[in-house]
Amino acid sequence: MFQTSYCGHTGVEFMFINNMEQCQWIRQKFETPGIMMFSDREKRTLLARLVRSTRFEDFLARKWSSEKRFGLEGCEVLIPALKMIIDKSSEAGIESVIMGMPHRGRLNVLANVVRKDLDQIFCQFDPKLEAADEGSGDVKYHLGMYHERINRETDKNITLSLMANPSHLEAVDPVVQGKTKAEQFYGGDTEGRRVMSILMHGDAAFAGQGVVYETFHLSELPSYTTHGTIHVVVNNQIGFTTDPRMARSSPYPTDVARVVNAPIFHVNADDPEAVMYVCKVAAEWRNTFNKDVVIDLVCYRRFGHNEMDEPMFTQPLMYKQIRKQEHVLKKYADKLISEGVVTLQEFEVCVSLYGNLITVSLCKHLFHSCCFPDFFKLDGEPKSMSCPSTGLNEEVLRHIGEVASSVPLKDFAIHSGLSRILRGRADMVAKRTVDWALAEYVAFGSLLKDGIHVRLSGQDVERGTFSHRHHVLHDQEVDKRFCIPMNHLWPNQALYTVCNSSLSEYGVLGFELGFAMASPNALVCWEAQFGDFQNTAQCIIDQFISAGQAKWVRHNGIVLLLPHGMEGMGPEHSSARPERFLQMSKDDPDRYPVNFEVQQLYDCNWIVVNCSTPANYFHVLRRQILLPFRKPLIIFTPKSLLRLPEARSSFDEMITGTKFLRIIPDGGPASNHPEKVKRVIFCTGKVYYELAKERKQLKLEEDVAIVRLEQISPFPFDLIKAEVEKYSNAELIWCQEEHKNMGYYDYIRPHFLTVRSKNPIWYVGRDPAAAPATGNKFTHLAELKRFLDTAFNLEAFKGRSY
């Protein structure tokens, strides 16, 4: 059902909306004669806001004419538009608005909507006004802001957040939605009546960036919906038309809205009152129906892509016309003066007052406040630099294990195959052991006991890609009846949220990153179906997770679970690309640290681990919350090890007093007589079990030691040095199952040289390759045999130079 309505300089399209009440609601709002009326007070408020929007850009253009700022000229009405949405939302009970936007107009939004102090903005332009931010910083038109203030129209408190965003225009969309969802969750706002989001878009990016669609599609999923978002598209495609019907000639906003089943309100940005009315209606729509809506601001760009650009090079005729256009502020001021709403003198005073405000702000200095204020000291430092033991009382271990092995609801019929899995868990608990799934269960459950919310998101995470998790049980007799046993551990526990996501990495990882921003007292995990698939979310990883704290001073404790391992499953189901994460690690291989463990974790940009035991996986998940600060955690998780009998842990490795092991030394015969050991093999992850099996078959337990590197970055210099000195007569080998130009070797090699500058560490593993793994099972096994033979050939490197 394709429907349109027009009213003055506005047009509405509501496509495929099969709800008659909603269609009639839209018609009434746009087809009722005389409905678009404003009082004199409302008109004066609109004029004052237009003055602020326009004069802000004018000042920056005059003061720093050679600086890029991505100004709002041509769509100055965006500022009063956003303020109208916020006013009407506040009136409806909204207490917090979280916004995301690209470059264009960001500084203006920060100054005149969020109310960032002008002197803080000016510091970004003038090198003499130096900002006090920590970290490497970012360009001024990427920065965000959080501010709580009184809304002058409603006299109510409102919190406004504008999220920081990189140059990837729409990357922030799912991040905003995730943070919005988190604030709704923690505030008990189950219907989005107190917290909402606004997303601003450029027209081409709105249609061209796939993450826009991914974000829209999350809006209907129960664990992801934010109960309606207002989207504002700054649409430059129409040039300077005054006819809203011409908006149909631009496919961009229309096509997106059609796909996502949202009404789209077209409005001419040169008619401020029409814009205000549309924004008012959009806010009412969102707060009435809890559904998305798109506002299409039909406008033009007075300058080019940025202020240094010359649009006449490519659009000469259009820009000849644009330069003849009268500024919207002058046109609206003339209109109100002619109507007698304001006098010329009153208008000039309004302009002068804002000019004086800008001048006064120019000489102030920047003040910085850190994220998570209750989590850090006033100077931004952690309240402590120690991490308590991550072990648990055995009674707690056993209790969680027993719940994980049972069905807490009566008359609940589970699948027979699942009954077998639960019996297996019960057997492990009786024997005081855990596998990977049970270790994770205990880690999550123990945090819930302490009031820590745990959220696990991703494709098929409820069951687990490898059918190992089963955190949601489904009744085999009653449709849509399900049970989450982990929410039945203790009477006053925190809530466990486990949710299958849409088939998206980029959008969903961005969403979870935003969710993790809202509180440090939550373990937020995103699991890739296979670690290989994280590369479709590379923008979020590179721009937000790796560099977010350095650029924007925003701490984040998100956990990435990336299944990884060479098991003959082909080039797209083998590698989580550890080399990429290690290349981006802020860990100097040439500098031996003064302080280790916690201090190293605090200094890094993220933590990269590859656990070889369920116990260590359990400990690193708990450590993530018990640390006195927050860093992203990248975990390369197992696949075949999930069911490997040798890859189990005892309760003794998880009880009170135990902790995460950054390395696991050799505990066999080689460690009893280290002076006799001929070779030490350092490795990480699954390959350890293949090495240990081969060593046993060759009866080389006394000649070859195997040391597991569990925390790869930050590099455990102190523990590696102790192992190297312990086996002082031994040859050092790094063995990995990944190809030589991938995996860990390029990262660990210079670190080992810093530990032991005299002697080399030889490489054993697959040869360099373009693809991360072969697609041929026979070739895979041949490669494995070849490097295992080399690993235990004690003559392999004799006579070779490093």
SELUM-422597 format. One record per residue (C-alpha): residue in one letter; z, y, x. Coordinates in steps of 0.2 Angstrom, whole numbers, plus 5000, padded with zeros to 4 digits. Example, Ala and Ser with C-alpha at 12.3 -4.5 7.8 and 13.67 -1.06 7.14 Angstrom:
REM SELUM-422597
A503949785062;S503649955068;
This chain:
REM SELUM-422597
M500050005000;F499450165009;Q500050325001;T500150505006;S500950664999;Y500650845004;C501651005002;G501051165011;H501051125030;T501750955028;G501050785025;V501850615022;E501150435024;F502250295019;M501250135023;F501649965016;I503350015009;N503549894994;N505149974988;M504750074973;E506450174974;Q505950224992;C504250274987;Q504850384972;W506150464983;I504850524996;R503650584982;Q505150684974;K505550764991;F503750824994;E502950844977;T504250944967;P503551124965;G504651254975;I505751124983;M505451195001;M506551344999;F507751425011;S509151555009;D509151715020;R510651645030;E509651485034;K508151585039;R509151695051;T509951535059;L508251465061;L507651635069;A509151635081;R508751455087;L506951495090;V507451645100;R508551535111;S507151405113;T505851525117;R506851645128;F507551495139;E505751445143;D505251625146;F506751655158;L506351495169;A504551545169;R504951715176;K506351665188;W505551505195;S503751525192;S503251405206;E504451265200;K503951115189;R505051115173;F503951035160;G504251175147;L504151165129;E502951305126;G501851265111;C503251165102;E504751285104;V505151235086;L505851065093;I507451145097;P507851205079;A507151045072;L508350935082;K509851055077;M509351035059;I509350845060;I511050855069;D511750975056;K511150865041;S511750705049;S513450785053;E513550845035;A513250655030;G514750605041;I513850565058;E515050595072;S514050545087;V512150565091;I511350485106;M509650545111;G508250495122;M506650595127;P505350615141;H505150765152;R504350895141;G505751005134;R507150915141;L507951065150;N507851165134;V508651015124;L510051005137;A510351195136;N510151235117;V510551065108;V511750975119;R512451135126;K512451095144;D513151245154;L511651355159;D512351375177;Q512251185179;I510451185175;F510051335186;C510851245201;Q509451125200;F508151265203;D509051375216;P509451295233;K510751425235;L511751365220;E512151185226;A512651055214;A514250945218;D513550785211;E513750625221;G512350505225;S510550535229;G510250635213;D508650655203;V507450795198;K508150915185;Y506950855171;H507650675172;L509450715170;G510650675155;M512250745148;Y513650705136;H514550835127;E515850845113;R515851005102;I516151085085;N514551085074;R514551265068;E513651225052;T514851095046;D516451135056;K516550955061;N516750875078;I515150795085;T514750715101;L512950735108;S512250625122;L510550645130;M510150495141;A509450515158;N507650445159;P506450415174;S504650465174;H504250305164;L504150405148;E504750285135;A505850175146;V507450255139;D507050205121;P507950035121;V509350105132;V509750235119;Q509750095105;G510849985115;K512150125118;T512050175100;K512349995095;A513849985107;E514650135100;Q514450075082;F515149905087;Y516649975096;G516950105083;G516849975068;D515350065062;T514449925054;E513250025044;G512850165056;R513750295046;R514550375060;V513450345075;M511550365076;S510050395088;I508650515089;L507150475100;M505850595105;H504050545111;G502450615117;D500950565106;A500050465119;A501550375126;F502150335108;A500550235105;G500150175122;Q501850115129;G502249935123;V504149965124;V504050085109;Y503449935099;E504749815107;T506149945103;F505549965085;H505549775082;L507349765087;S507849875073;E507749735060;L508749605070;P510549595065;S511349605083;Y510149745088;T509949855073;T510650035074;H510350065055;G508950185057;T508250305070;I507450465068;H505850475079;V505150645084;V503350645091;V502750805100;N500950775095;N499750875106;Q498150785100;I497850905085;G497751055096;F498251205085;T497651145067;T498551225052;D498051085041;P499250935041;R497850825034;M497050835051;A498550735058;R497650585051;S496250615064;S497550575077;P497750385077;Y499350385088;P500950415077;T500050345062;D499550185069;V501350155076;A502150195060;R501050085051;V501449935062;V503349965061;N503350005042;A504150175044;P503650335034;I502850465044;F503050655041;H501650765048;V502150945049;N501251095058;A502451155072;D501851335069;D502751335052;P504551335057;E505151325039;A504051175035;V504751095051;M506551125045;Y506251055028;V505450895035;C506850875047;K508150895033;V507250755023;A507150645038;A508950655040;E509250615022;W508050465023;R508950395037;N510750415030;T510150355013;F509150205017;N509750165035;K507950145040;D506850225054;V505750375051;V504450465061;I504250655062;D502550705069;L502650885075;V500750945076;C500751065090;Y499851115106;R500351125125;R500251305130;F500151255148;G499551095156;H500450935160;N501651035170;E501751225175;M500751185191;D499351105182;E497751205176;P497151135160;M495551245160;F494851125173;T494550985159;Q494851075143;P494051245145;L493551285126;M495151215119;Y496251325131;K495251475128;Q495851455110;I497551415114;R497851565124;K497351675109;Q498751595099;E500151705094;H501851635099;V502851555085;L504351665088;K503351825085;K502451755070;Y504151705062;A505051855067;D503651965059;K503751855043;L505651885041;I505552065045;S504152085032;E505251985019;G506752105023;V507751955029;V508052045046;T507652205053;L506752235069;Q508352305077;E509352145072;F507952035080;E507952135096;V509852125097;C509751935095;V508451925109;S509552035120;L511151945118;Y510351775123;G509551865138;N511251925143;L512051755142;I510751685153;T511051815166;V512951785166;S512651605168;L511551615184;C512951645196;K514151505191;H514451345200;L514151165194;F515551055188;H515450865188;S516350745177;C516150555180;C515750425168;F517150305161;P518550445163;D519950325159;F519350195171;F519350305187;K520450445195;L520050625192;D519150625209;G517950495203;E518750355214;P519350185208;K521150175203;S521350035216;M520349945229;S520949765226;C520349625215;P521649505207;S521449315208;T520149255195;G520949085193;L521849035177;N523348945171;E522848765168;E523448765150;V522148905146;L520748805155;R521248655144;H521348745128;I519648835130;G518848665135;E519648585120;V518948715108;A517248705117;S517248515113;S517648535094;V517048605078;P518348725071;L517748725053;K518048585041;D516648495032;F515448555045;A514048435049;I513348445066;H511748365074;S512048195081;G511448245098;L512648385098;S514048265094;R513648175110;I513648345120;L515348385113;R516048215117;G515448235135;R516348405136;A517948325129;D517748185143;M517648315156;V519148415150;A520148245151;K519548225169;R519948405173;T518148445178;V516848565172;D514948575172;W513948735172;A513948765153;L515848725152;A516248835166;E515348985158;Y516248945142;V517948955150;A517449115159;F516949195143;G518349125133;S519649185145;L519049365145;L519049365126;K520849315127;D521249475137;G520349585124;I518649595133;H517149595122;V515849475129;R514049495123;L512649375128;S510849415124;G509149345127;Q507849225121;D508549075114;V510249105122;E511249035108;R510648855112;G510148895130;T508448875136;F508848705143;S509848655128;H511448655138;R512448805130;H512548775111;H513748925107;V513148925089;L513348775079;H512248745064;D512748645048;Q511448505046;E511748505027;V511948685022;D510548805025;K511048955036;R512848905038;F513348915056;C514948925067;I515349015084;P516848915091;M517149045104;N517749165090;H519049035085;L520049025102;W521549145098;P522049245083;N521949415092;Q520549385104;A519049505106;L517449465098;Y516049355106;T514349415102;V512949295106;C511149335100;N509449275101;S508349425105;S506549465101;L505249395112;S505449545124;E506149575142;Y505849755144;G506449815128;V507949695127;L508549725144;G508449905142;F509449885126;E510849785134;L510949905149;G511250045136;F512549935127;A513449905144;M513550095147;A514650125132;S516250035139;P516849965156;N517949835146;A516549725141;L515549585149;V513749615144;C512549485150;W510649475148;E509849305152;A507949285155;Q507249125148;F506649095165;G507049205180;D505149235183;F505049335167;Q506149475173;N504649555181;T504049615164;A505649715163;Q505449785181;C505449965175;I507249945169;I507749845184;D507049975197;Q507350135188;F509050105179;I509949955186;S509549975204;A509650165206;G510550225190;Q512150265199;A511350345214;K510250455203;W511250495188;V513050445193;R513250315179;H514150155182;N513650005174;G514249825175;I512749735166;V512549555172;L510749475174;L510749285172;L509049235180;P508649045180;H507949005197;G507448855207;M505948765214;E505748605204;G503848575202;M503748675186;G502348795192;P502248975198;E502849055182;H504448945180;S505148935197;S505649095205;A506749245199;R506049335214;P507649355224;E506749445238;R506449595227;F508249615222;L508749595240;Q507449725246;M508249855234;S510049815240;K510849965248;D511549855262;D511249905280;P510849745291;D511149845307;R512949905303;Y514449795304;P515649855291;V517449905294;N518049845278;F517549685268;E517449605251;V518049735238;Q517549895249;Q515849815252;L515649785233;Y516049965230;D514850035242;C513349935236;N512149975222;W512249795215;I512849625218;V511749475221;V512449295220;N511749125219;C513149005215;S513048825220;T514648765210;P515148795192;A516848855198;N516048995208;Y515049045193;F516649045183;H517449155196;V516049285198;L515949315180;R517849345179;R517749455195;Q516449565187;I517849625174;L519349615186;L518549725199;P519249905198;F517449975196;R515749925189;K514249865198;P512749775191;L512849585195;I511249485198;I511549295196;F510249165201;T510749025189;P510248845190;K509148735180;S509248555186;L510948575192;L511548605174;R511648415173;L511748355191;P513348245192;E513648315210;A513648495204;R515348485195;S516948575199;S518748525197;F520048625188;D520848635205;E519548755210;M519848865195;I521748875193;T522949015197;G522749075215;T520949035216;K519549155218;F517649175220;L517049115237;R515849225246;I515349075256;I515748895255;P516048815272;D515648635277;G517048525271;G516448365279;P516648275296;A515648415305;S517048535302;N518348425310;H517548435327;P516548595326;E516248595345;K515148435344;V514048505330;K512248525335;R511548625321;V512248735307;I511148745292;F511448905281;C510748905264;T511048965246;G510948885229;K510148725223;V509348675240;Y511148635246;Y511148475236;E509448415243;L510048455260;A511748365258;K510848205251;E509648205265;R510948225278;K511948085271;Q510447965271;L510148015289;K511947985294;L512048155302;E513648225294;E514548245311;D513048325319;V512448445306;A513548565296;I512948645280;V513648815275;R513248895258;L512949075256;E513649115238;Q513649305239;I512049355247;S512249545245;P513349635250;F513149515265;P514849435270;F514749485288;D516549435292;L516449255285;I514749225293;K515449285309;A516849165308;E515749015305;V514549065319;E516049075331;K516748905324;Y515148815329;S514848905345;N513848765353;A512648745338;E510948795334;L510748905318;I509548875304;W509148965288;C508448845276;Q507748895259;E506648815246;E505648975243;H504149015253;K504449115269;N503749275263;M504949265248;G506749215245;Y508049265257;Y507449245275;D506849425277;Y508549495271;I509749375280;R508849375297;P509349555303;H511049525296;F511249375306;L510649465322;T512049595319;V513249455318;R512649355333;S511349465343;K511049335357;N510449185348;P509149165334;I509249095317;W507748985314;Y506748975298;V506548815288;G505748815272;R504048825263;D502548915272;P502049095267;A501049095250;A500349215237;A501049125222;P502949085221;A502648895218;T501348765217;G500748705200;N500548525207;K501948405207;F501348305221;T501148455232;H502848515227;L503648355233;A502648355249;E503248525253;L505048475250;K504948325261;R504148425275;F505448555276;L506848435274;D506148335289;T506148495299;A507948535294;F508648375301;N507448355316;L508648415330;E507148435342;A506148545330;F506448705339;K506748645357;G505748745369;R505248875356;S505449065359;Y506149175345;
